[in-house]
């Protein structure tokens, strides 16, 4: 009995050492932008959804270190304020740029409430950011797109090609980078405030409306960038226009994959529509990352220690997972690149279903109706 116990302990120890060796000796994504690049994002404003934890928090921390003014768009304001306080302390302790409104935009951190499961919250957020037209009313998205091509917007005057419609300067005079990072993963069947299946509603529709309403500001701030966080799991999804709300059949894994496929199709269609505006949009997968995104997945109690060990050994840290988001948001190497799919800071190929232009166009049209842009 004693021999068996010792053997088991030795086997466990050996396995742990092997996993540790793989974790530290295995390939990893190089951390970007050190030293001389500390001011790379100076004077630029970046909006990150879901920035209070996981990938979003890691992305915010790195862009702050690069001198950006970061807006954290988060559902839970209390948790976001706590995360912001921690980030400020970490940046200051590390000798990063001075934070605050008097720092000329460099390293400033702002928290705003944004619930992507509520179209009302998305519109309220955008209204607060934009204060468009001085009227408190958001223009129709058709006005944004029309004005960008030099047509007359709702203010009655045309805009220069590649620029947004004329606006009264709002709370945020510019937006250089929008990072659609927030997401929900394999949750039980539930609906958003507006009656949409939660994963499709948050991961796709909430970001679709947010991006659409901020396009005017992005265009007037050009050159600007949009970064969309998707997943490799898009491969297992498809777009069923007969049941986008998953009322006929719900599989939490499949519905997550569908929402991530929608992210890619949205990115490619938006890139097509933004040609000539000097606003780029790219999509990425972060890899398998240790975050709280999997909070809805049940892991048996007895299996948890093994799962935790495996995730520590093989999963990316949030900082490692955030590298491609940081790269697409800040690197001069992707200036002017649009409509592409990235992983580990490199362009990757997509499956044919993610490049179907007819499906992408139809999804765009249907999404406009679902979020109320078109009646």
N, C-alpha and C positions, 0 to 999 in steps of 0.2 A: 504493500500500500504506500509506504513511504517512498519507495523507489519510483512508483508511478507518479506520485505527487511532484517529486523533484524533476522527473522527466517532463511533466506537463509545464512546470514553471520555467524550465530551461527552454522548452519549445516556444513558450509565450515570449520569453525574453529575446530569444533569437529572432522571432518574427517581428518584434517591435524594433529591434536594431536594424533589421533588413529594411523595414518600412522607413525608418529614420534616414538610413543611407540613401534610399531612393528619393526621399523628400529633399534632402540637401544637395545631393549630387546630380539629381535629374535636371533636365532642361527647364529653364524658367524664362519668362519674358523680361527682357532688360528694362530696368526702370529708366524712364526717359527724363530728359531735361534737368541736368544738375548744374550747379555752379553758375557759369556765365549766362545760362538761360533763365536766371531767376526773374528777370523783368520781361520775359517773352510776351506775357499777356497784359502788361501794364496798359491801363486805359481802356481795356475791353470789359464788357459786361456779359456775364454768362448766367443763363438760367438753367438749373438742374432740377428736374422733378425727382421726388423721392430721395432727397439729398441728406436725410438725417441718419441713414444707416447703410451698411453694405457697400455696394458699388458706388452708389451716389455720394455717400460720405467720403469715400476714398478719392473719388473724382474731384469733389469740392476741395478737399485738403490740398491736393496737388496743384490745382489751378490757382488756389489762393497763394501757394508758394511761388507760383509763376507770376504773381502780381495782379491777377484778375479780380474784378468786382463780381462776387458770386451771389446770386439770388437763389435761396433754397425754397423751392415750391413743395410744401409738404402738407399732408392731410392732418396730422396731429401737431398743432402749433406748439404745445407744451414740450413734446419730445424733440421737436425741431429746435426750439430755443435751447434746450439742454445740450443737444448736439453742437449747436453753434457756439455755445460757451466753451465746450470742450475743444472745439477746433481752434478758437481764438487763443486759448491757453497753449495748445500744442504748437501753433505757429509762432507765437511769441517766445516760447521756451526754446524753440529750435533756431531762433534768430532770424525769422522770416520778416517780410515787409510789415511795417506798422499797419494795424487794422483800424478802420474807422472812417467816418465821412470826411474827415479833414486830411486824409492821406492821398487826395487827388484821384480816388478811384482804385488805387493799388491795394489789393488785399482786403478790400472792404467786404463784409459779410452781411447779407440782408435776409431775413426770414419772412416769408409770406405764406398764408394759408391757401392750399390748393388741393381739393379733393377731386380726383379724376373719376370717381364713381358718381359724380354729380355734375351734370352739364350746367346747372345753375351756378355752382361753385367755380367752374372753369370760366364762365362768362364774367362772373363777379371779379375774379382774379385779373382777367385781361382788362376789364374796365378800370380797375385800380391802377394797373401798370400803364395803360395807355392814356386814359382821360381824353378819349378821342373826340375831336371836333368841339370840345368844350360843352357838350350837350349831355354827357352821361349815357349816350346810346352808342352801341357798337354798330358800325356799318356792316352791310351784308358782305359776305366773302367775295361775291361777284364784283363788288366795288373795288376791293383790294386788287383782284386780278386784273380788272379792266384798267384801273389807274396805273398799274405797273407797266402797261403797254402804251401809255401816253394818252389814254382816253380820259374823258371827264369823270371824276369821282363824285361822291355825294355833295362835296363842297362846291361843285360847279366849275372847277378849273382843272385842267389836265396836269399830269405829273410828267416829269422827265422820264424817258425810257429807262427801265431798270431801277427806278426809284419808287417808293411807296407813295400813297396819296398824301396831299397836304394835310397836316395835323396841327392842332394846338399842342405845344410841348407838354407832355404828361409827366407823371411821376418818374418814369424811366425814359429819358430822351433818346436812348439807343439800346440795341440788343445785338451783340456781336455773335453770340453762340447760344443756341437752344439745344439742350441735351434731354431727349425724351428717354429717361432712365427708369422711372417708377414702373412697377409691375406687380401682378399677383399671380401665384403659381399653384395650379392644381388644387383649388379650393373646392369645398362641397358646392352643390348647386345653390346659387343665390343670385339675386338681381341687384343692379344698381338702383339709385334713386329714380332713374328714368325708365326702369323696367327692362334693362338689357342684361343678358348673361354677364356675370361679373368679370370674367377674364377677358372676354371680347370687349366689354364696355370700358374697362380700365386700360387694358394694354393697347387697344387700338382706337376705339371711338373717343375716349377722353383726350388722348394725345392728338387725334385727328382734328378735333375742334380747337384745342389749344394752339396747335401749329397754324391752323387756318387763320385764327383771329390775330396771331402775332406776325403774320407774313408782311403786313405793311411796315411794321417797325423794323423787321429784319431787312427789308428791301431798302428802307431809308438809311440803314446802318451799313450797307454793303461796302466792301466785301464782308459777307457774314456766312455763318455755317449752321446747319442743322445736323445733329447726330442722333441716330435712332438705335436703341439697344434692342436687339432681337435675340435669337437663340438658335443653336444648331438643331434644336428639336422641331424647327419649322418643317423639317423633312417629313414628319409624320402627320402633318395637317393638310387639310384642303379647304377650299372655300365653297360651302354649300349654300348657295343663295336662297334655297328653299327653307333653310332652317338656321340662319345665322345666329338666332337667339337660343338655339339648342333646346327648344321646347318639346320637340318630338323625341329627341334622344340626347342624353348628356353623358359624356365620358370626360372626366376632369383632365386626363392626360391629353386626349385628342383636342379638347377645346383650348388648352394652353398652346398646343402646337399650331392650331388654327390662328390664334391671335398673333403668334410670332411670324407666321407666314403673311398675315395681313400687314404687319409692320414692314416687311420687305417689299411687298407689292405697293404699299403706300409710298415708300421711299422712292421706288423707281418711277412711279407715276408723277410724284411731286418733282423729281429731278427733271422730268420731261417738260413739265409746265413752267419750271423756273429757268429754263434755258435763256441765256441772254440777260439775266437779272443780276448776275454776280453774287447770287445766293446759292450755295451748294448744300446738298443733302446726301449723307451716306449712312449706311446701316452696318451694324457689327454684331458678332456674337462674342461674349466675354469668356467662353469656356465654362468649365464646371468650377463654381466658386463657393467657398464657405460663407454663406450669408444666411439671414433669417427668411429668405424667400421660400424655403421649404417648410415653413411653420405649419402648413396644413397637411403635411405628410406624416402619417402615423408610423412610428418605428417601435417595435416591441421593446419593452424595458430591458430584456435580457440581451438584445442585440445592440442596444445603444452604445455600450463601451466599444464594441468592435467597429461599429459604424463611425464613431468619433475618431478612432484610431486611423481608419482607412481614409476618412475625409481629411484629417490632418496630414496624412502622408501623400495623398494624390490630388486633392482639390487645391485650386488656387486660393491665395489669400485675397481679400477684397482689393488690396493695392495692386496685386498682380492682375486680377481680373479687370481692373479699371484702366489698364495701360492703353488699350485700343481706343477707349472713349477719350482719354487725355490726348492721345496722338491725333485723332481726327478733329478734336477741338482746337488744337494749338500748333500742330507741326506745319512748317512752311512746305514740307514735302507733299502735302495734299492740297495745296492752294489750287483752286480751280477744278479739282477732281470732284465728280458728282455722280450719283446713281450707282455707286459701287458697294460691294459687300466685303467686309474686312474681318479678320481674325488674327490675333497676335500681331497687330500693327502691319499686316500684309493683306493685299487683296486676295480674295478667294473666289472660286467658281460657285455658281448657284445651280440648283436643279432646274430643269426646264419649267416646272410649274411655278417657280418663283420669278420667272422672267416672262410670263404670259401677259402680253400687253393688253389683250382684250379683257382678261379677268381683272387686271389692275385698274383699267378704265372703268369697268362696271362696278368694282368695289368702291372706287372713289365716288361715283354717282350715287350709289346706294347709301354710302356713309354720309354724304351731304344731306340726304333726306332724313336719315336716322338721327343726326344731331341737330336738325332744324335749320340748317343753312338754306336748304331748299324745301319748299312746302310740297 
